[in-house]
Structures are given as C-alpha cells and as structure tokens.
Amino acid sequence: MSLSFSAVAGRMGDRDFFMTVLPLKRVVRYFDATPPDLPPELRSQRILNEKRVPEIADYVLDRDSDWVFGSLTASFDSEYEFVPQNGASGKLLLDEDAQFVIVDGQHRLAAIRRAIVSNPTLRDQSIGVMLIPFEDLERNQQVFSDLNRTVQKTSRSLDILYDHTDPLNSVVLTVGNRVPVFKSRVEKSSTSLALRSAKFVTLSSLYDACGQLLGGKPVVSRLTTDSDELEAAEEFSTAYWSKVTDVVEPWRLVRDEMIKPSEARVEYVATHSVAFYALGAVGRQLFGISSSAEWSKRHDLSLLDSLKSVDWAKTNPEWQGIVMLGSSIVTRRQTRDALTRRLLHRIDPQRFEDAALVLGD
C-alpha cells in the first residue's frame, strides 16, 4: 500500500468512514467527476451541470482568502488499513491503484479544478474530504440520496441577511432600519409572508426592489464597500422609499398604523412583491439611473406625487390584465414590467408610453 492519508476514523451505523484534509492539488489529482455519458442508473449522483461551475469557481477566485466549502464525499475502491497514532487519528493506507468516485460534491470539485487553472496559488489551500469504503454502486447511490434528502436550502432572505460580502445587502438592511414603513416589518427568514403575518415585506423582495432602484444588475454589480459609494446608495434608497411611502396610500396607512400589513395585502396591489419591484424600477427609469454616480445626485422626488391618485385596490378594474387575473395577483416578469410601464405613464404620459399587457394569452 502506497497511498497515505492523515485521517480521523469514525463509524456511522455499521460502517467505517474516514475524515481527511487534502490540499487542492491532491484533490484534483485523485478525484474527478463521473463521465457525463453514463445513464442515471450507473451513476453515483446527478449529472454535472456545467453552467453552475463558473459561478462557483468565481466565488472561490473572488474570495480566495475567505472562501468556504463543505466537505467532499468520495468512495474508494481498494484494500485499506488504518494505523492509529493518537486515539481516532492516524494514517489511512490504500493501494497505489485505488479508484475514487465522488459521491457528493462534484460541482465543488469541478469549480476547484477551474479555479486552480486561473489562480495556481490555490493549489496549496485545503478542503475536507470524507472517504468511505466502496461496497457497490447501489450503496454509493444511497449515500448520495441520504446526504441530499436531508439538506434544506436556506431561504433567499436568510442568505441576504447573513451574506456580508454583498454591498447591496448592506443597502437593503439600512433601508429596512431607516424607512419607517419597513422598520420592524421586514421578514428576514422566509421568502413569503404568512396570511396573518405582521410583516410588510420580505427581505428578498426588498432586495430586488432596491436592486432595480439602483440601476439593475449591471450597475449594482459594481457597488463596492467603498464608504462614499455605499453611503450614497443608502441615502438615495432611504429617501426614495420614504417618498414612496408618502405617495402610495396603502404604504402610508401601514406606516401610520391605520391598517395592519395583513389587511393591506388582502385589499391592495401595492403591498405585494410585484409592486415593490415595479416601484423600484419606476425610480430607476424616472431618474435615469445608469451609473453609481447618479445615486448622489439631488433627484426631484416630487415627480412621484402623481402616484397619490392611484387607486391601488384590487377591485380596481385597471389592474385586470396588468397584474391581476380575476381575484388573483400574478407575479412574473411580464407583470412586473407591465405595472412599471403603467405607473411611469401615470407620472409622465408624454415621456413614457403605456404599452398594455394582456395576460392569459
């Protein structure tokens, strides 16, 4: 036996497993993704989605001094011997021609391989690997199934709350604390609001709305933690959403505690995510936000005053075919765009042509 891994031995159920830490250069040497032409019944896991790999690799490259991955899981087909050295710690010895199969983590592995090509210094950084003795394909498939069936993706709102590397998250949290209608009324754990929830908006919806207001992805992606730029984005966003609260009646009613958020959601279009997004897009179009330099300009927010006359009631027939079908709110890209156009037309009919959208075609 000539392959040696420093490892910690353990048991789950009736089976051995070994935890080791390997430099990335050894990871890419020993492990590889399952060939894509194998049928599902002969694979240990899902087909590699090549489109996901660049995004994951970019994460590692962008955060080369501060990235984190969960452990990879791989099976090894080899005779093995574990030599204890200090309790459960020791050396795992395998045959020189041992075969490895990635059971969980092939997208992370492919991203690591890609990132190392762009930044060879990553080769000496490390990742945890759980090694399990190979029994048969059925066992590997079961391990993959068991590992993934118990994993629950965190909500997008929680991702925004906990991700301190995205400057837009800082803007959104600042807006949530500074704008009275949002203060203590932002749902930060879930991406949806319960029927009787006392919250007014989810963090994910507010994130999308602020992203639109600040110029959309091309502009917002250049936002950095530079204090002047970030402060300008926060000041503009706070002023804008405060003004929106003044001119959108259901928002004002919630702010002034004249109606509960849950009651407002039942009665008004303006309290749904499609409206938050559209109102953000209105600001972007109205003030021509196409670069971060425009966040610090003195915009004439009084242009929004035309929205005071909007009847936001769901019973208003104006919303049929725009954001509503019958009694139901329809949330998709087309309805967000249609509502944006309708509101812009209300503000400035000559500048913004209202192209009606008929839903249900």
Disulfide bonds with the S-S distance in Angstrom:
none
